[in-house]
Amino acid sequence: MTTETDLPHELATRRFTASAAIPFPRVAAFLPAILDSIATHDMAVTPAGSGYAVTSPFGAAMLSPRADTLDLFVGTDEATHLNRLKHALTGPIGFIARSEQLSIEWHGDVTGPSLPDDLRVLRVLRVEDVTPRLRRVVFSGRDLGRYDRPDQIHCRLLFQPEGVEEPQWPTLGDDGKIVWPRSGLLSSRVYTIREIDAACGQVTIDFFLHDAPGPATQWAMQARPGRIVGILGPAANGPRRADWYVLAGDETGLPGIARILAGLPHDARGIALVEIGSAGDEQVLRRPAGIELRWLHRGHVAPGLSTRLVEALRICPWPEDVSSAFFWGGCEFHAFRTIYRHLRDEVRLPAARRILYSHWHRSMSEEDIVAAGGEAYLA
């Protein structure tokens, strides 16, 4: 197992530390996806010796793979950060390698259950329907500066039941796992932060109203001023500097595309492809003059069953040297999987130049996906 003498001095000398040696016979097969998942959650992952160093707002960590074991070491100077850091590692590892039924046992300092340090409480300020299928909710809150990040544009929302004025929130235990309050498990979903004004304490989230409403759609349909939600994060990578941009998504990817377009430099060039139901679902989006915006209408085809987005990407123009291009997308899982393979195998776009998310699954809920693990999510 990795010992403190093998660790960088900056990590080994942290005030609070813990370690775990995970029996993991197929660690080599799962490690690349695990590292990618960790990196999307506001953590930097860099090779360090025979392992990988991780830095985050909550502290530092080290992952050291061996033949049949994965060693973890975490360190922080704040007691409330220790369990958050454990969770930041064990969550992705447990999800990606769900099929391996890993046993993760931590040793070292114990700080007791604590609220996630990134938890903020929001209240609905106003609600409006941007289009017949897209509902915009503007929230108010305090201390939102950590969420004002162009490089981390997603968050997780925790939905409190209607009428709750003194909400109870989950904590993180010494094993890095979620401890739900006595009031029970809270429904939650990941969403794109469409707009944020941290100085004014406002966050805007756009909700696509799915035909088969899950907990988030149901909440959005009933949203009204004063209702309470929690927000965690941020996570999920935003745009990178490029000479040519290709942005693509369905209604669930549209908030991210809109936010990225609004933040691109004035001389940016490229194309944005957005699959929607009909012309009534189009929006006016602020974007550089050099970015072409194409609306792809599904017509009577149900969301998640259309091939319009995939077909449009197959004939999308790319520069001869794709190393200077950048792709960002978000859509339903089956389109996500096809697009991922197209970018990798046909466009041959380097991994560092593409960011693509499966925002939803036409036949599985988030709870189904979490139970199944990474095999139900990865391309």
C-alpha positions as CSV (number, residue, x, y, z in Angstrom):
1,M,0.0,0.0,0.0
2,T,1.1,3.6,-0.6
3,T,2.6,5.0,2.6
4,E,3.1,8.6,3.7
5,T,6.7,8.4,2.7
6,D,5.6,7.8,-0.9
7,L,3.4,10.9,-1.0
8,P,4.1,14.5,-2.0
9,H,5.1,16.5,1.1
10,E,2.2,18.9,0.6
11,L,-0.3,16.0,0.9
12,A,1.4,14.0,3.7
13,T,1.6,17.0,6.0
14,R,-2.1,17.9,5.9
15,R,-3.8,18.2,9.2
16,F,-6.5,15.6,8.5
17,T,-5.6,12.5,6.5
18,A,-7.1,9.1,5.7
19,S,-6.3,6.2,3.4
20,A,-7.9,3.2,1.8
21,A,-6.5,0.1,0.1
22,I,-9.3,-1.2,-2.2
23,P,-9.1,-4.8,-3.4
24,F,-9.6,-4.3,-7.2
25,P,-8.4,-7.1,-9.5
26,R,-9.5,-5.3,-12.7
27,V,-8.3,-1.8,-11.7
28,A,-6.4,-1.3,-15.0
29,A,-9.6,-1.8,-17.0
30,F,-11.6,0.8,-15.0
31,L,-8.9,3.4,-14.1
32,P,-9.2,5.6,-17.2
33,A,-12.9,6.1,-16.8
34,I,-12.5,6.6,-13.1
35,L,-9.9,9.4,-13.6
36,D,-12.1,11.0,-16.2
37,S,-15.1,11.0,-13.9
38,I,-13.1,12.5,-11.0
39,A,-11.8,15.2,-13.3
40,T,-15.3,16.3,-14.3
41,H,-16.1,17.1,-10.7
42,D,-14.0,20.2,-10.2
43,M,-10.8,18.3,-9.5
44,A,-7.5,18.4,-11.3
45,V,-6.0,15.0,-12.0
46,T,-2.3,14.8,-13.0
47,P,0.2,11.9,-13.2
48,A,2.5,11.8,-10.2
49,G,5.1,9.0,-10.0
50,S,3.3,5.7,-10.3
51,G,0.0,7.2,-9.4
52,Y,-2.2,10.3,-9.9
53,A,-2.4,13.4,-7.8
54,V,-5.8,15.1,-7.3
55,T,-6.3,18.6,-6.2
56,S,-9.7,20.1,-5.3
57,P,-11.2,23.0,-3.4
58,F,-11.6,20.6,-0.5
59,G,-8.0,19.3,-0.3
60,A,-5.7,16.9,-2.1
61,A,-5.6,13.2,-2.8
62,M,-3.5,10.5,-4.4
63,L,-4.6,7.4,-6.4
64,S,-2.0,4.7,-6.7
65,P,-3.0,1.6,-8.7
66,R,-1.2,-1.7,-8.2
67,A,-1.7,-5.1,-9.8
68,D,-4.9,-5.9,-7.9
69,T,-5.4,-2.9,-5.6
70,L,-6.2,0.8,-5.8
71,D,-4.6,2.8,-2.9
72,L,-6.2,6.1,-2.0
73,F,-4.9,8.8,0.3
74,V,-6.7,12.1,1.1
75,G,-5.5,15.1,3.1
76,T,-7.0,18.4,4.0
77,D,-6.6,21.1,6.6
78,E,-10.3,21.5,7.4
79,A,-12.2,18.9,9.4
80,T,-15.4,19.4,7.4
81,H,-13.6,18.9,4.1
82,L,-12.3,15.4,4.9
83,N,-15.5,13.4,4.3
84,R,-16.3,15.6,1.3
85,L,-13.0,14.6,-0.2
86,K,-13.6,11.0,0.5
87,H,-17.0,11.2,-1.2
88,A,-15.4,12.9,-4.2
89,L,-13.3,9.8,-4.8
90,T,-15.5,6.9,-3.6
91,G,-18.5,8.2,-5.5
92,P,-17.0,8.0,-9.0
93,I,-15.0,4.8,-8.2
94,G,-18.1,3.0,-6.8
95,F,-20.3,4.2,-9.8
96,I,-17.8,3.4,-12.6
97,A,-16.9,0.0,-11.2
98,R,-20.3,-0.9,-9.8
99,S,-20.0,-4.4,-11.4
100,E,-16.9,-5.1,-9.3
101,Q,-18.8,-4.6,-6.0
102,L,-15.8,-3.0,-4.4
103,S,-15.3,-2.7,-0.6
104,I,-13.9,0.6,0.4
105,E,-12.8,0.9,4.0
106,W,-11.1,4.1,5.2
107,H,-8.5,4.4,7.9
108,G,-7.1,7.5,9.6
109,D,-8.7,10.6,11.0
110,V,-12.4,10.6,11.8
111,T,-14.3,13.9,11.8
112,G,-17.9,12.7,12.1
113,P,-20.8,13.4,9.7
114,S,-20.8,16.8,8.2
115,L,-22.8,18.9,5.7
116,P,-21.3,19.1,2.3
117,D,-19.2,22.3,2.2
118,D,-20.5,23.2,-1.2
119,L,-24.2,23.0,-0.1
120,R,-26.1,26.2,-0.6
121,V,-29.8,26.8,0.0
122,L,-31.9,28.4,-2.8
123,R,-35.4,29.8,-3.0
124,V,-37.5,30.2,-6.1
125,L,-37.6,33.9,-7.1
126,R,-39.7,33.6,-10.2
127,V,-40.8,31.2,-12.9
128,E,-41.5,31.7,-16.6
129,D,-42.1,29.4,-19.6
130,V,-39.5,30.3,-22.3
131,T,-41.1,27.9,-24.7
132,P,-44.0,25.4,-24.4
133,R,-41.6,22.7,-23.2
134,L,-38.9,24.7,-21.4
135,R,-39.5,26.3,-18.0
136,R,-37.1,28.8,-16.5
137,V,-36.7,29.1,-12.8
138,V,-34.7,31.9,-11.2
139,F,-33.5,31.2,-7.7
140,S,-32.1,33.5,-5.0
141,G,-29.4,32.5,-2.6
142,R,-26.3,33.6,-0.7
143,D,-22.6,32.9,-1.1
144,L,-22.9,31.6,-4.6
145,G,-19.4,32.7,-5.8
146,R,-18.1,29.1,-6.1
147,Y,-20.8,28.4,-8.8
148,D,-19.9,31.4,-11.0
149,R,-17.5,29.3,-13.1
150,P,-17.3,29.1,-16.9
151,D,-15.3,25.9,-16.7
152,Q,-17.7,24.1,-14.4
153,I,-21.3,24.7,-15.5
154,H,-23.4,21.9,-14.0
155,C,-24.8,21.5,-10.5
156,R,-26.9,19.0,-8.5
157,L,-30.3,20.2,-7.2
158,L,-31.8,18.7,-4.1
159,F,-35.6,19.0,-4.1
160,Q,-37.3,19.6,-0.8
161,P,-41.0,18.6,-0.4
162,E,-43.5,21.4,-0.8
163,G,-44.3,23.4,2.3
164,V,-40.9,22.7,4.1
165,E,-39.6,25.8,5.8
166,E,-36.9,24.2,8.0
167,P,-35.3,21.8,5.5
168,Q,-33.1,18.8,6.6
169,W,-30.1,18.1,4.4
170,P,-28.0,15.0,3.8
171,T,-24.6,14.8,5.5
172,L,-21.4,12.9,4.5
173,G,-20.2,10.1,6.8
174,D,-16.7,9.0,7.6
175,D,-17.0,6.3,4.9
176,G,-17.5,9.1,2.3
177,K,-21.1,8.0,1.8
178,I,-24.3,10.0,1.9
179,V,-26.2,10.0,5.2
180,W,-29.8,10.9,4.6
181,P,-31.7,12.9,7.2
182,R,-34.5,11.5,9.4
183,S,-37.0,13.0,7.0
184,G,-35.8,10.6,4.3
185,L,-34.1,10.6,0.9
186,L,-34.4,13.7,-1.2
187,S,-34.9,13.6,-4.9
188,S,-32.1,15.1,-6.9
189,R,-31.0,15.7,-10.4
190,V,-28.0,17.3,-12.3
191,Y,-28.7,20.5,-14.2
192,T,-26.9,23.1,-16.2
193,I,-26.5,26.5,-14.7
194,R,-28.0,28.6,-17.5
195,E,-27.1,31.9,-15.9
196,I,-25.6,33.1,-12.6
197,D,-25.1,36.5,-11.0
198,A,-23.3,35.7,-7.8
199,A,-23.2,39.4,-6.8
200,C,-27.0,39.6,-6.9
201,G,-27.3,36.1,-5.5
202,Q,-29.3,34.7,-8.4
203,V,-29.0,31.4,-10.3
204,T,-31.1,30.5,-13.4
205,I,-31.9,26.9,-14.3
206,D,-33.9,25.8,-17.5
207,F,-36.0,22.7,-17.0
208,F,-37.0,20.6,-20.1
209,L,-40.5,19.2,-19.4
210,H,-40.2,15.6,-20.3
211,D,-43.3,13.6,-21.5
212,A,-42.7,11.1,-18.7
213,P,-42.0,13.4,-15.8
214,G,-39.5,12.3,-13.3
215,P,-39.0,14.1,-9.9
216,A,-37.3,17.1,-11.4
217,T,-39.9,17.7,-14.1
218,Q,-42.6,17.2,-11.5
219,W,-41.0,19.7,-9.3
220,A,-40.5,22.2,-12.1
221,M,-44.2,21.9,-13.1
222,Q,-45.2,22.9,-9.6
223,A,-42.5,25.4,-8.9
224,R,-43.6,28.7,-7.5
225,P,-41.9,31.6,-5.6
226,G,-40.6,30.7,-2.1
227,R,-40.0,26.9,-2.7
228,I,-36.7,25.7,-1.4
229,V,-34.0,23.6,-3.1
230,G,-30.4,22.8,-2.3
231,I,-27.5,23.1,-4.7
232,L,-24.3,21.2,-4.8
233,G,-21.3,21.5,-7.1
234,P,-20.2,22.8,-9.5
235,A,-19.1,20.1,-11.9
236,A,-18.9,19.2,-15.5
237,N,-16.5,20.9,-17.9
238,G,-17.3,24.0,-19.9
239,P,-15.7,25.3,-23.2
240,R,-12.0,25.5,-24.1
241,R,-10.3,28.0,-26.4
242,A,-10.5,26.9,-30.0
243,D,-10.3,28.1,-33.6
244,W,-13.5,26.1,-34.5
245,Y,-16.4,25.3,-32.2
246,V,-19.0,22.6,-32.7
247,L,-21.8,22.6,-30.1
248,A,-24.6,20.0,-30.3
249,G,-27.5,18.8,-28.1
250,D,-31.2,18.3,-27.6
251,E,-33.4,20.4,-25.2
252,T,-31.4,19.1,-22.2
253,G,-28.1,20.3,-23.8
254,L,-29.6,23.6,-24.9
255,P,-29.0,25.5,-21.6
256,G,-25.3,24.6,-21.8
257,I,-25.1,25.5,-25.5
258,A,-26.8,28.8,-24.8
259,R,-24.5,29.6,-21.9
260,I,-21.4,28.7,-23.9
261,L,-22.5,30.7,-26.9
262,A,-23.0,33.8,-24.8
263,G,-19.5,33.5,-23.3
264,L,-17.5,32.8,-26.5
265,P,-15.2,35.6,-27.8
266,H,-16.7,37.8,-30.4
267,D,-14.4,36.4,-33.1
268,A,-15.3,32.7,-32.4
269,R,-16.2,30.6,-35.4
270,G,-18.2,27.4,-35.7
271,I,-21.6,25.8,-35.6
272,A,-24.3,25.0,-33.0
273,L,-26.8,22.2,-33.7
274,V,-29.9,22.0,-31.5
275,E,-32.5,19.3,-31.8
276,I,-36.0,20.5,-30.7
277,G,-39.6,19.5,-31.2
278,S,-40.8,22.3,-33.6
279,A,-40.3,26.0,-34.5
280,G,-42.3,26.9,-31.4
281,D,-39.4,25.6,-29.3
282,E,-36.8,27.9,-30.8
283,Q,-35.2,30.7,-28.7
284,V,-33.3,33.9,-29.5
285,L,-29.7,33.1,-28.4
286,R,-26.9,35.6,-28.0
287,R,-23.9,34.4,-30.0
288,P,-20.9,35.6,-32.0
289,A,-21.6,36.4,-35.6
290,G,-19.2,33.7,-36.7
291,I,-21.2,30.9,-35.1
292,E,-24.0,29.4,-37.2
293,L,-27.1,28.2,-35.3
294,R,-29.2,25.4,-36.8
295,W,-32.5,24.3,-35.2
296,L,-33.3,20.7,-36.0
297,H,-37.0,20.0,-35.7
298,R,-38.1,16.4,-34.7
299,G,-41.7,16.9,-35.7
300,H,-43.8,14.1,-34.5
301,V,-40.9,11.9,-33.4
302,A,-40.7,11.6,-29.6
303,P,-37.7,13.0,-27.8
304,G,-34.9,10.4,-27.5
305,L,-36.0,8.6,-30.6
306,S,-35.0,11.1,-33.3
307,T,-31.8,10.8,-35.3
308,R,-31.8,14.4,-36.5
309,L,-28.9,15.4,-34.2
310,V,-26.7,12.5,-35.1
311,E,-27.4,13.0,-38.9
312,A,-26.5,16.7,-38.7
313,L,-23.3,16.0,-37.0
314,R,-22.3,13.4,-39.6
315,I,-22.3,16.1,-42.3
316,C,-21.0,18.9,-40.0
317,P,-17.9,20.7,-41.3
318,W,-14.6,20.3,-39.5
319,P,-11.2,22.0,-40.1
320,E,-8.5,19.9,-41.7
321,D,-6.5,20.1,-38.5
322,V,-9.0,19.1,-35.8
323,S,-6.5,19.6,-33.0
324,S,-7.6,23.3,-33.0
325,A,-11.3,22.4,-32.9
326,F,-13.5,21.9,-29.8
327,F,-16.8,20.0,-29.3
328,W,-19.3,20.3,-26.5
329,G,-22.6,18.4,-26.4
330,G,-25.3,17.1,-24.2
331,C,-28.2,14.9,-25.1
332,E,-30.1,11.6,-24.6
333,F,-27.9,8.5,-23.9
334,H,-28.4,6.7,-27.2
335,A,-27.5,9.8,-29.3
336,F,-24.6,10.4,-26.9
337,R,-23.1,7.0,-27.5
338,T,-23.4,7.3,-31.3
339,I,-21.9,10.9,-31.2
340,Y,-19.1,9.8,-28.9
341,R,-18.0,7.1,-31.3
342,H,-18.4,9.3,-34.3
343,L,-16.1,12.0,-32.8
344,R,-13.5,9.4,-31.7
345,D,-13.4,7.1,-34.7
346,E,-14.5,9.2,-37.7
347,V,-13.7,12.8,-36.9
348,R,-10.7,11.6,-34.8
349,L,-11.1,14.5,-32.5
350,P,-8.6,14.2,-29.6
351,A,-10.1,13.4,-26.2
352,A,-8.9,16.7,-24.8
353,R,-10.8,18.6,-27.5
354,R,-14.3,17.1,-26.8
355,I,-16.7,17.2,-23.9
356,L,-20.0,15.2,-24.2
357,Y,-22.6,14.4,-21.6
358,S,-25.5,11.9,-21.5
359,H,-28.0,14.2,-19.8
360,W,-30.8,11.6,-19.8
361,H,-31.8,8.1,-20.8
362,R,-35.1,7.4,-22.6
363,S,-35.8,4.2,-20.7
364,M,-33.8,4.5,-17.4
365,S,-34.2,6.9,-14.5
366,E,-31.1,8.3,-12.7
367,E,-31.8,5.9,-9.9
368,D,-31.7,3.0,-12.4
369,I,-28.4,4.2,-13.8
370,V,-26.9,4.6,-10.4
371,A,-27.9,1.1,-9.5
372,A,-26.5,-0.3,-12.8
373,G,-23.3,1.7,-12.6
374,G,-21.0,3.0,-15.3
375,E,-21.9,0.3,-17.8
376,A,-25.3,2.1,-18.2
377,Y,-23.7,5.5,-18.7
378,L,-20.4,5.2,-20.5
379,A,-20.1,5.3,-24.3
